[in-house]
Amino acid sequence: MGQPLRPLPLHPTGTALLCYSCKAQVSNEDCLNVENCRAAEEAWDRSGAVGLLTVISKGCSSNCVDDSQDYYVGKKNITCCDTDLCNASGAHALQPAAAILALLPALSLLLWGPRQL
């Protein structure tokens, strides 16, 4: 058997899902365009991080598949959802980079000591 079937979006007949839409943005603030999806489309949100740079894309798709992968130099997340404007948050990949930035001062103190900063 193939992948399990996902339920169709719970919108009344003749209405479309609303989602945020953008391509290759570095901030959620740049992803506030609202798009009408077509029938049987879901909203998706893709965020990818390479080092400290995060790129966010959002939109509608009829074949969305949730996915998350960690790479040596970055991370990729794809999430699918089926309610209006459910793809609001594209900051999933920011969390690891923010944690690394927060730990850098402490790590430098441990490695080089306070006199060499």
TORKOL-4160 file (C-alpha; in steps of 0.2 Angstrom, whole numbers, padded with zeros to 4 digits, m for minus):
117
<pt num="1" X="0000" Y="0000" Z="0000"/>
<pt num="2" X="0005" Y="0018" Z="m0003"/>
<pt num="3" X="0005" Y="0033" Z="0009"/>
<pt num="4" X="m0010" Y="0035" Z="0020"/>
<pt num="5" X="m0023" Y="0046" Z="0013"/>
<pt num="6" X="m0024" Y="0063" Z="0021"/>
<pt num="7" X="m0042" Y="0070" Z="0024"/>
<pt num="8" X="m0047" Y="0084" Z="0012"/>
<pt num="9" X="m0048" Y="0102" Z="0019"/>
<pt num="10" X="m0064" Y="0105" Z="0029"/>
<pt num="11" X="m0070" Y="0120" Z="0019"/>
<pt num="12" X="m0088" Y="0121" Z="0012"/>
<pt num="13" X="m0090" Y="0117" Z="m0006"/>
<pt num="14" X="m0085" Y="0132" Z="m0017"/>
<pt num="15" X="m0074" Y="0140" Z="m0004"/>
<pt num="16" X="m0055" Y="0140" Z="m0005"/>
<pt num="17" X="m0042" Y="0139" Z="0009"/>
<pt num="18" X="m0032" Y="0155" Z="0012"/>
<pt num="19" X="m0014" Y="0154" Z="0015"/>
<pt num="20" X="0002" Y="0165" Z="0016"/>
<pt num="21" X="0012" Y="0166" Z="0001"/>
<pt num="22" X="0030" Y="0170" Z="m0002"/>
<pt num="23" X="0046" Y="0164" Z="m0010"/>
<pt num="24" X="0064" Y="0164" Z="m0003"/>
<pt num="25" X="0062" Y="0177" Z="0011"/>
<pt num="26" X="0073" Y="0179" Z="0026"/>
<pt num="27" X="0059" Y="0185" Z="0038"/>
<pt num="28" X="0041" Y="0181" Z="0041"/>
<pt num="29" X="0037" Y="0199" Z="0040"/>
<pt num="30" X="0041" Y="0198" Z="0022"/>
<pt num="31" X="0028" Y="0183" Z="0020"/>
<pt num="32" X="0012" Y="0192" Z="0023"/>
<pt num="33" X="0004" Y="0191" Z="0006"/>
<pt num="34" X="m0012" Y="0181" Z="0007"/>
<pt num="35" X="m0017" Y="0169" Z="m0007"/>
<pt num="36" X="m0033" Y="0159" Z="m0011"/>
<pt num="37" X="m0029" Y="0141" Z="m0014"/>
<pt num="38" X="m0038" Y="0130" Z="m0026"/>
<pt num="39" X="m0050" Y="0116" Z="m0021"/>
<pt num="40" X="m0041" Y="0101" Z="m0013"/>
<pt num="41" X="m0025" Y="0112" Z="m0010"/>
<pt num="42" X="m0016" Y="0113" Z="0007"/>
<pt num="43" X="m0005" Y="0127" Z="0014"/>
<pt num="44" X="0013" Y="0124" Z="0016"/>
<pt num="45" X="0028" Y="0132" Z="0024"/>
<pt num="46" X="0046" Y="0128" Z="0020"/>
<pt num="47" X="0060" Y="0135" Z="0030"/>
<pt num="48" X="0078" Y="0131" Z="0028"/>
<pt num="49" X="0094" Y="0136" Z="0037"/>
<pt num="50" X="0112" Y="0136" Z="0031"/>
<pt num="51" X="0123" Y="0142" Z="0045"/>
<pt num="52" X="0115" Y="0158" Z="0052"/>
<pt num="53" X="0104" Y="0162" Z="0036"/>
<pt num="54" X="0086" Y="0156" Z="0036"/>
<pt num="55" X="0076" Y="0156" Z="0020"/>
<pt num="56" X="0057" Y="0155" Z="0021"/>
<pt num="57" X="0044" Y="0150" Z="0007"/>
<pt num="58" X="0025" Y="0148" Z="0009"/>
<pt num="59" X="0011" Y="0144" Z="m0003"/>
<pt num="60" X="m0003" Y="0132" Z="m0008"/>
<pt num="61" X="0000" Y="0114" Z="m0015"/>
<pt num="62" X="m0011" Y="0099" Z="m0020"/>
<pt num="63" X="0003" Y="0087" Z="m0016"/>
<pt num="64" X="0011" Y="0093" Z="0001"/>
<pt num="65" X="0021" Y="0081" Z="0011"/>
<pt num="66" X="0028" Y="0085" Z="0029"/>
<pt num="67" X="0047" Y="0083" Z="0029"/>
<pt num="68" X="0061" Y="0088" Z="0041"/>
<pt num="69" X="0079" Y="0085" Z="0037"/>
<pt num="70" X="0095" Y="0090" Z="0046"/>
<pt num="71" X="0111" Y="0092" Z="0036"/>
<pt num="72" X="0129" Y="0095" Z="0042"/>
<pt num="73" X="0128" Y="0113" Z="0037"/>
<pt num="74" X="0109" Y="0116" Z="0039"/>
<pt num="75" X="0091" Y="0111" Z="0041"/>
<pt num="76" X="0075" Y="0110" Z="0031"/>
<pt num="77" X="0057" Y="0109" Z="0037"/>
<pt num="78" X="0042" Y="0107" Z="0027"/>
<pt num="79" X="0025" Y="0108" Z="0036"/>
<pt num="80" X="0008" Y="0106" Z="0028"/>
<pt num="81" X="m0009" Y="0112" Z="0035"/>
<pt num="82" X="m0027" Y="0113" Z="0031"/>
<pt num="83" X="m0035" Y="0128" Z="0039"/>
<pt num="84" X="m0035" Y="0147" Z="0034"/>
<pt num="85" X="m0019" Y="0155" Z="0037"/>
<pt num="86" X="m0011" Y="0140" Z="0046"/>
<pt num="87" X="0006" Y="0143" Z="0038"/>
<pt num="88" X="0009" Y="0159" Z="0047"/>
<pt num="89" X="0025" Y="0153" Z="0056"/>
<pt num="90" X="0041" Y="0150" Z="0045"/>
<pt num="91" X="0053" Y="0152" Z="0060"/>
<pt num="92" X="0056" Y="0134" Z="0063"/>
<pt num="93" X="0074" Y="0134" Z="0057"/>
<pt num="94" X="0079" Y="0150" Z="0067"/>
<pt num="95" X="0079" Y="0141" Z="0083"/>
<pt num="96" X="0095" Y="0131" Z="0081"/>
<pt num="97" X="0104" Y="0146" Z="0074"/>
<pt num="98" X="0098" Y="0157" Z="0089"/>
<pt num="99" X="0104" Y="0144" Z="0101"/>
<pt num="100" X="0121" Y="0143" Z="0093"/>
<pt num="101" X="0123" Y="0162" Z="0094"/>
<pt num="102" X="0117" Y="0163" Z="0112"/>
<pt num="103" X="0131" Y="0150" Z="0117"/>
<pt num="104" X="0145" Y="0158" Z="0107"/>
<pt num="105" X="0151" Y="0171" Z="0121"/>
<pt num="106" X="0151" Y="0157" Z="0134"/>
<pt num="107" X="0161" Y="0146" Z="0123"/>
<pt num="108" X="0174" Y="0159" Z="0119"/>
<pt num="109" X="0176" Y="0162" Z="0137"/>
<pt num="110" X="0179" Y="0144" Z="0140"/>
<pt num="111" X="0191" Y="0142" Z="0126"/>
<pt num="112" X="0202" Y="0158" Z="0127"/>
<pt num="113" X="0198" Y="0165" Z="0144"/>
<pt num="114" X="0192" Y="0183" Z="0148"/>
<pt num="115" X="0209" Y="0191" Z="0146"/>
<pt num="116" X="0210" Y="0187" Z="0127"/>
<pt num="117" X="0192" Y="0194" Z="0122"/>
